[in-house]
Structures are given as C-alpha cells and as structure tokens.
Amino acid sequence: MMVVMEVFDIQSKKGEKVFGFIDMLEYPHGTKERLPICLIEGLEEGPTFLLTGNIHGNELHGLVTLQEIIQEVDPTQVKGTIIIIPSLNPAGLLVLTRTPLYVSTDPNRLWPDPKPKKKPQLKYEDPFDENLDPEKHPNIQEKFYTKFAEIFDRVDYFIDLHCHAIRSLPYSYLDRVYYDEKDE
C-alpha cells in the first residue's frame, strides 16, 4: 500500500492504525523524552484531525480518553486521518505536576505561532546550561513546540483535551453561542 501520511518518520497507510514515538530531547544521563503517537488513516480521503492531551502532567482525563479512542476507532470506518498524541508532557505526567520537571513555564503557553511572519531562526546549544541567554537560546519546551509547527500546515482540526487536576469534580464547559430568534 502507498504511504498516505508521514509525521515525524511515522508513516500511515490507508485503512491502518500505526504507532510510534516522537523523539523530543535527550537528557544528560542519556535517556530520551519521547511522545507516543498514533496515526489512524481512513480508507477515504477527508479532513485531518490532530488530537492531543496531557499538556499539563496532572490532567489525566484527556490522556485516558485518547487511549480509548485509539483502541475503539476502526480505521476502515474513518474518512480522513486522525493523528493522536495522548501525552504532550510525559515528564510532568511522571511526577503528576502541571509543568515538566525541567521547565517552570506553563507548557500550554509555548505553542508556536501558527502563521509566523517569518521563519524563526532559533539556535539550540546545550539546553541544560543555566548560563545561556534565554533570548538567544529558547528553553526545552519551546524547542518541543517548534517541532510541531511542521504538522500544523497539514492539519484541518486541532483538538487539545484538558481537564482539572485528579481530585477535581467533573464538569463540562461549552462556550456560549448566541442565536437569533429565527435560529432557536
């Protein structure tokens, strides 16, 4: 079968569900930060969805929901492509904190500009060197999300699942939609 979608060296084929990992960074002790990814490619062409969760390490419901979607969705019943990254913050997940252990900034505030005026010229040296100028050397999390900029041009819909921390009460919030009398 012909390759339909390639995301970070992971290739999908029509009617298949494929799994892989996105290597994000290497820690000083030699292990890598890796994000799990699943590509679900339908038999027919259609929109491309990017579904992500766990941007905050203590938000587990999105992670579990995406794992269930991965298990339940039959690629032969899909029209288009679904890219699923259940955990964007495995380092925060390991310690059940909002932020990863190596960054104090809210990771949800570090997404790249989807339509930058010019391509950023970023230089990365040793991200663990505390003496680096943050203006010239963005932190690790910013490096993560500049990698995602290459996906955004190919995605029609991006859904990032959030929740409150583990002990929160369940609820749903829907932005208010205003209707004309004729639409009600």
C-alpha positions as CSV (number, residue, x, y, z in Angstrom):
1,M,0.0,0.0,0.0
2,M,1.1,3.5,-0.7
3,V,2.1,5.8,2.3
4,V,-0.6,8.4,2.9
5,M,0.7,10.5,5.8
6,E,4.1,10.8,7.3
7,V,4.6,12.6,10.7
8,F,8.0,12.6,12.3
9,D,9.1,9.5,10.3
10,I,6.0,7.5,11.2
11,Q,4.1,6.5,8.1
12,S,0.5,5.6,7.8
13,K,-1.3,3.6,5.1
14,K,-5.0,3.6,4.1
15,G,-7.2,1.6,6.5
16,E,-4.4,1.2,9.0
17,K,-3.6,2.3,12.6
18,V,0.2,2.7,13.2
19,F,2.1,3.6,16.4
20,G,5.4,5.2,17.1
21,F,7.3,7.7,19.1
22,I,8.5,11.2,18.5
23,D,12.0,11.8,20.0
24,M,12.0,15.2,21.5
25,L,15.2,15.6,23.5
26,E,17.9,13.7,25.1
27,Y,18.5,14.1,28.9
28,P,22.1,14.5,30.2
29,H,22.1,10.9,31.5
30,G,21.3,9.5,28.0
31,T,17.6,8.7,28.0
32,K,15.2,10.4,25.7
33,E,12.0,12.3,26.2
34,R,9.6,10.6,23.7
35,L,6.0,11.3,22.9
36,P,3.8,8.4,21.9
37,I,1.9,8.9,18.6
38,C,-0.8,7.0,16.7
39,L,-1.8,7.7,13.1
40,I,-5.2,6.4,12.0
41,E,-5.7,6.6,8.3
42,G,-9.1,6.0,6.8
43,L,-9.9,4.3,3.6
44,E,-11.3,7.5,2.1
45,E,-9.9,11.0,1.8
46,G,-11.2,13.6,4.3
47,P,-10.1,16.1,6.9
48,T,-7.0,15.6,9.1
49,F,-7.5,15.9,12.9
50,L,-4.8,16.3,15.5
51,L,-5.9,15.2,18.9
52,T,-3.6,15.8,21.9
53,G,-3.8,15.6,25.7
54,N,-1.9,15.8,28.9
55,I,-0.1,19.1,28.1
56,H,-0.3,19.6,31.9
57,G,1.1,16.5,33.6
58,N,-1.7,16.4,36.2
59,E,-4.5,16.4,33.6
60,L,-5.1,12.7,33.1
61,H,-8.6,12.6,31.6
62,G,-7.6,13.6,28.1
63,L,-4.8,11.0,28.1
64,V,-7.2,8.3,29.1
65,T,-9.9,9.5,26.6
66,L,-7.3,9.5,23.8
67,Q,-6.1,6.0,24.7
68,E,-9.8,4.8,24.5
69,I,-10.2,6.5,21.1
70,I,-7.1,4.7,19.8
71,Q,-8.5,1.4,21.0
72,E,-12.0,1.9,19.8
73,V,-11.6,3.6,16.4
74,D,-11.7,1.3,13.4
75,P,-9.6,2.8,10.6
76,T,-11.8,1.3,7.9
77,Q,-14.6,3.4,9.2
78,V,-12.7,6.7,9.2
79,K,-12.9,9.3,6.4
80,G,-9.6,11.2,6.6
81,T,-6.7,11.0,9.1
82,I,-6.5,11.2,12.8
83,I,-3.2,12.0,14.5
84,I,-3.3,11.2,18.2
85,I,-0.6,12.3,20.7
86,P,-2.0,11.2,24.1
87,S,0.7,12.8,26.2
88,L,2.4,16.0,25.3
89,N,4.1,16.2,28.7
90,P,5.4,12.8,29.8
91,A,7.9,14.4,32.2
92,G,5.0,16.2,34.0
93,L,3.0,13.0,33.9
94,L,5.7,11.1,35.7
95,V,5.5,13.4,38.7
96,L,1.8,14.4,38.3
97,T,2.6,18.1,38.1
98,R,1.3,20.7,35.7
99,T,4.7,21.5,34.3
100,P,7.5,19.2,33.3
101,L,10.3,18.8,35.8
102,Y,12.8,20.8,33.7
103,V,10.6,23.9,33.0
104,S,8.6,26.2,35.2
105,T,6.6,27.9,32.4
106,D,3.0,26.7,31.6
107,P,3.6,24.4,28.6
108,N,0.3,25.4,27.1
109,R,1.7,28.9,26.6
110,L,4.6,27.8,24.4
111,W,2.9,26.7,21.2
112,P,4.5,28.3,18.1
113,D,2.7,30.9,16.1
114,P,0.7,29.0,13.5
115,K,1.2,31.8,11.0
116,P,4.6,33.4,11.7
117,K,5.5,36.5,9.7
118,K,8.9,34.9,9.1
119,K,10.5,31.6,9.9
120,P,12.2,31.8,13.3
121,Q,16.0,31.5,13.4
122,L,16.5,29.5,16.6
123,K,19.8,28.4,17.9
124,Y,20.0,25.5,20.3
125,E,23.1,24.6,22.1
126,D,23.1,22.8,25.5
127,P,19.5,23.4,26.8
128,F,20.6,22.4,30.3
129,D,23.3,25.1,30.5
130,E,21.9,27.6,33.1
131,N,24.2,30.4,31.7
132,L,22.6,30.5,28.3
133,D,20.8,33.7,27.3
134,P,17.1,32.8,27.1
135,E,16.6,35.3,24.3
136,K,19.1,33.5,22.1
137,H,18.5,30.0,23.4
138,P,14.9,29.1,23.9
139,N,14.1,26.6,26.6
140,I,13.4,22.9,26.0
141,Q,9.7,23.2,25.9
142,E,9.8,25.9,23.2
143,K,12.1,23.6,21.2
144,F,9.4,20.9,21.6
145,Y,6.7,23.0,20.1
146,T,8.7,24.4,17.2
147,K,8.8,20.8,16.0
148,F,5.0,20.8,15.9
149,A,4.9,23.8,13.6
150,E,5.6,21.4,10.7
151,I,2.4,19.5,11.5
152,F,0.1,22.5,11.6
153,D,0.1,23.1,7.8
154,R,-1.3,19.6,7.2
155,V,-4.0,19.6,10.0
156,D,-7.5,20.8,9.4
157,Y,-8.7,20.5,13.0
158,F,-6.7,20.6,16.2
159,I,-8.3,19.4,19.5
160,D,-6.3,19.6,22.7
161,L,-8.1,17.9,25.6
162,H,-7.8,19.5,29.0
163,C,-9.3,18.9,32.5
164,H,-8.6,19.9,36.0
165,A,-6.3,18.0,38.3
166,I,-7.1,14.5,39.6
167,R,-9.3,15.4,42.6
168,S,-11.5,17.9,40.7
169,L,-15.2,17.4,40.3
170,P,-16.3,16.5,36.7
171,Y,-17.9,19.2,34.6
172,S,-18.2,20.3,31.0
173,Y,-17.9,23.8,29.8
174,L,-19.2,24.9,26.4
175,D,-18.6,28.4,25.1
176,R,-21.8,30.4,24.9
177,V,-23.3,30.5,21.4
178,Y,-25.6,33.4,20.6
179,Y,-28.6,32.7,18.4
180,D,-31.1,34.9,16.6
181,E,-34.7,34.2,17.4
182,K,-35.1,32.6,14.0
183,D,-32.3,30.1,14.8
184,E,-33.7,28.9,18.1
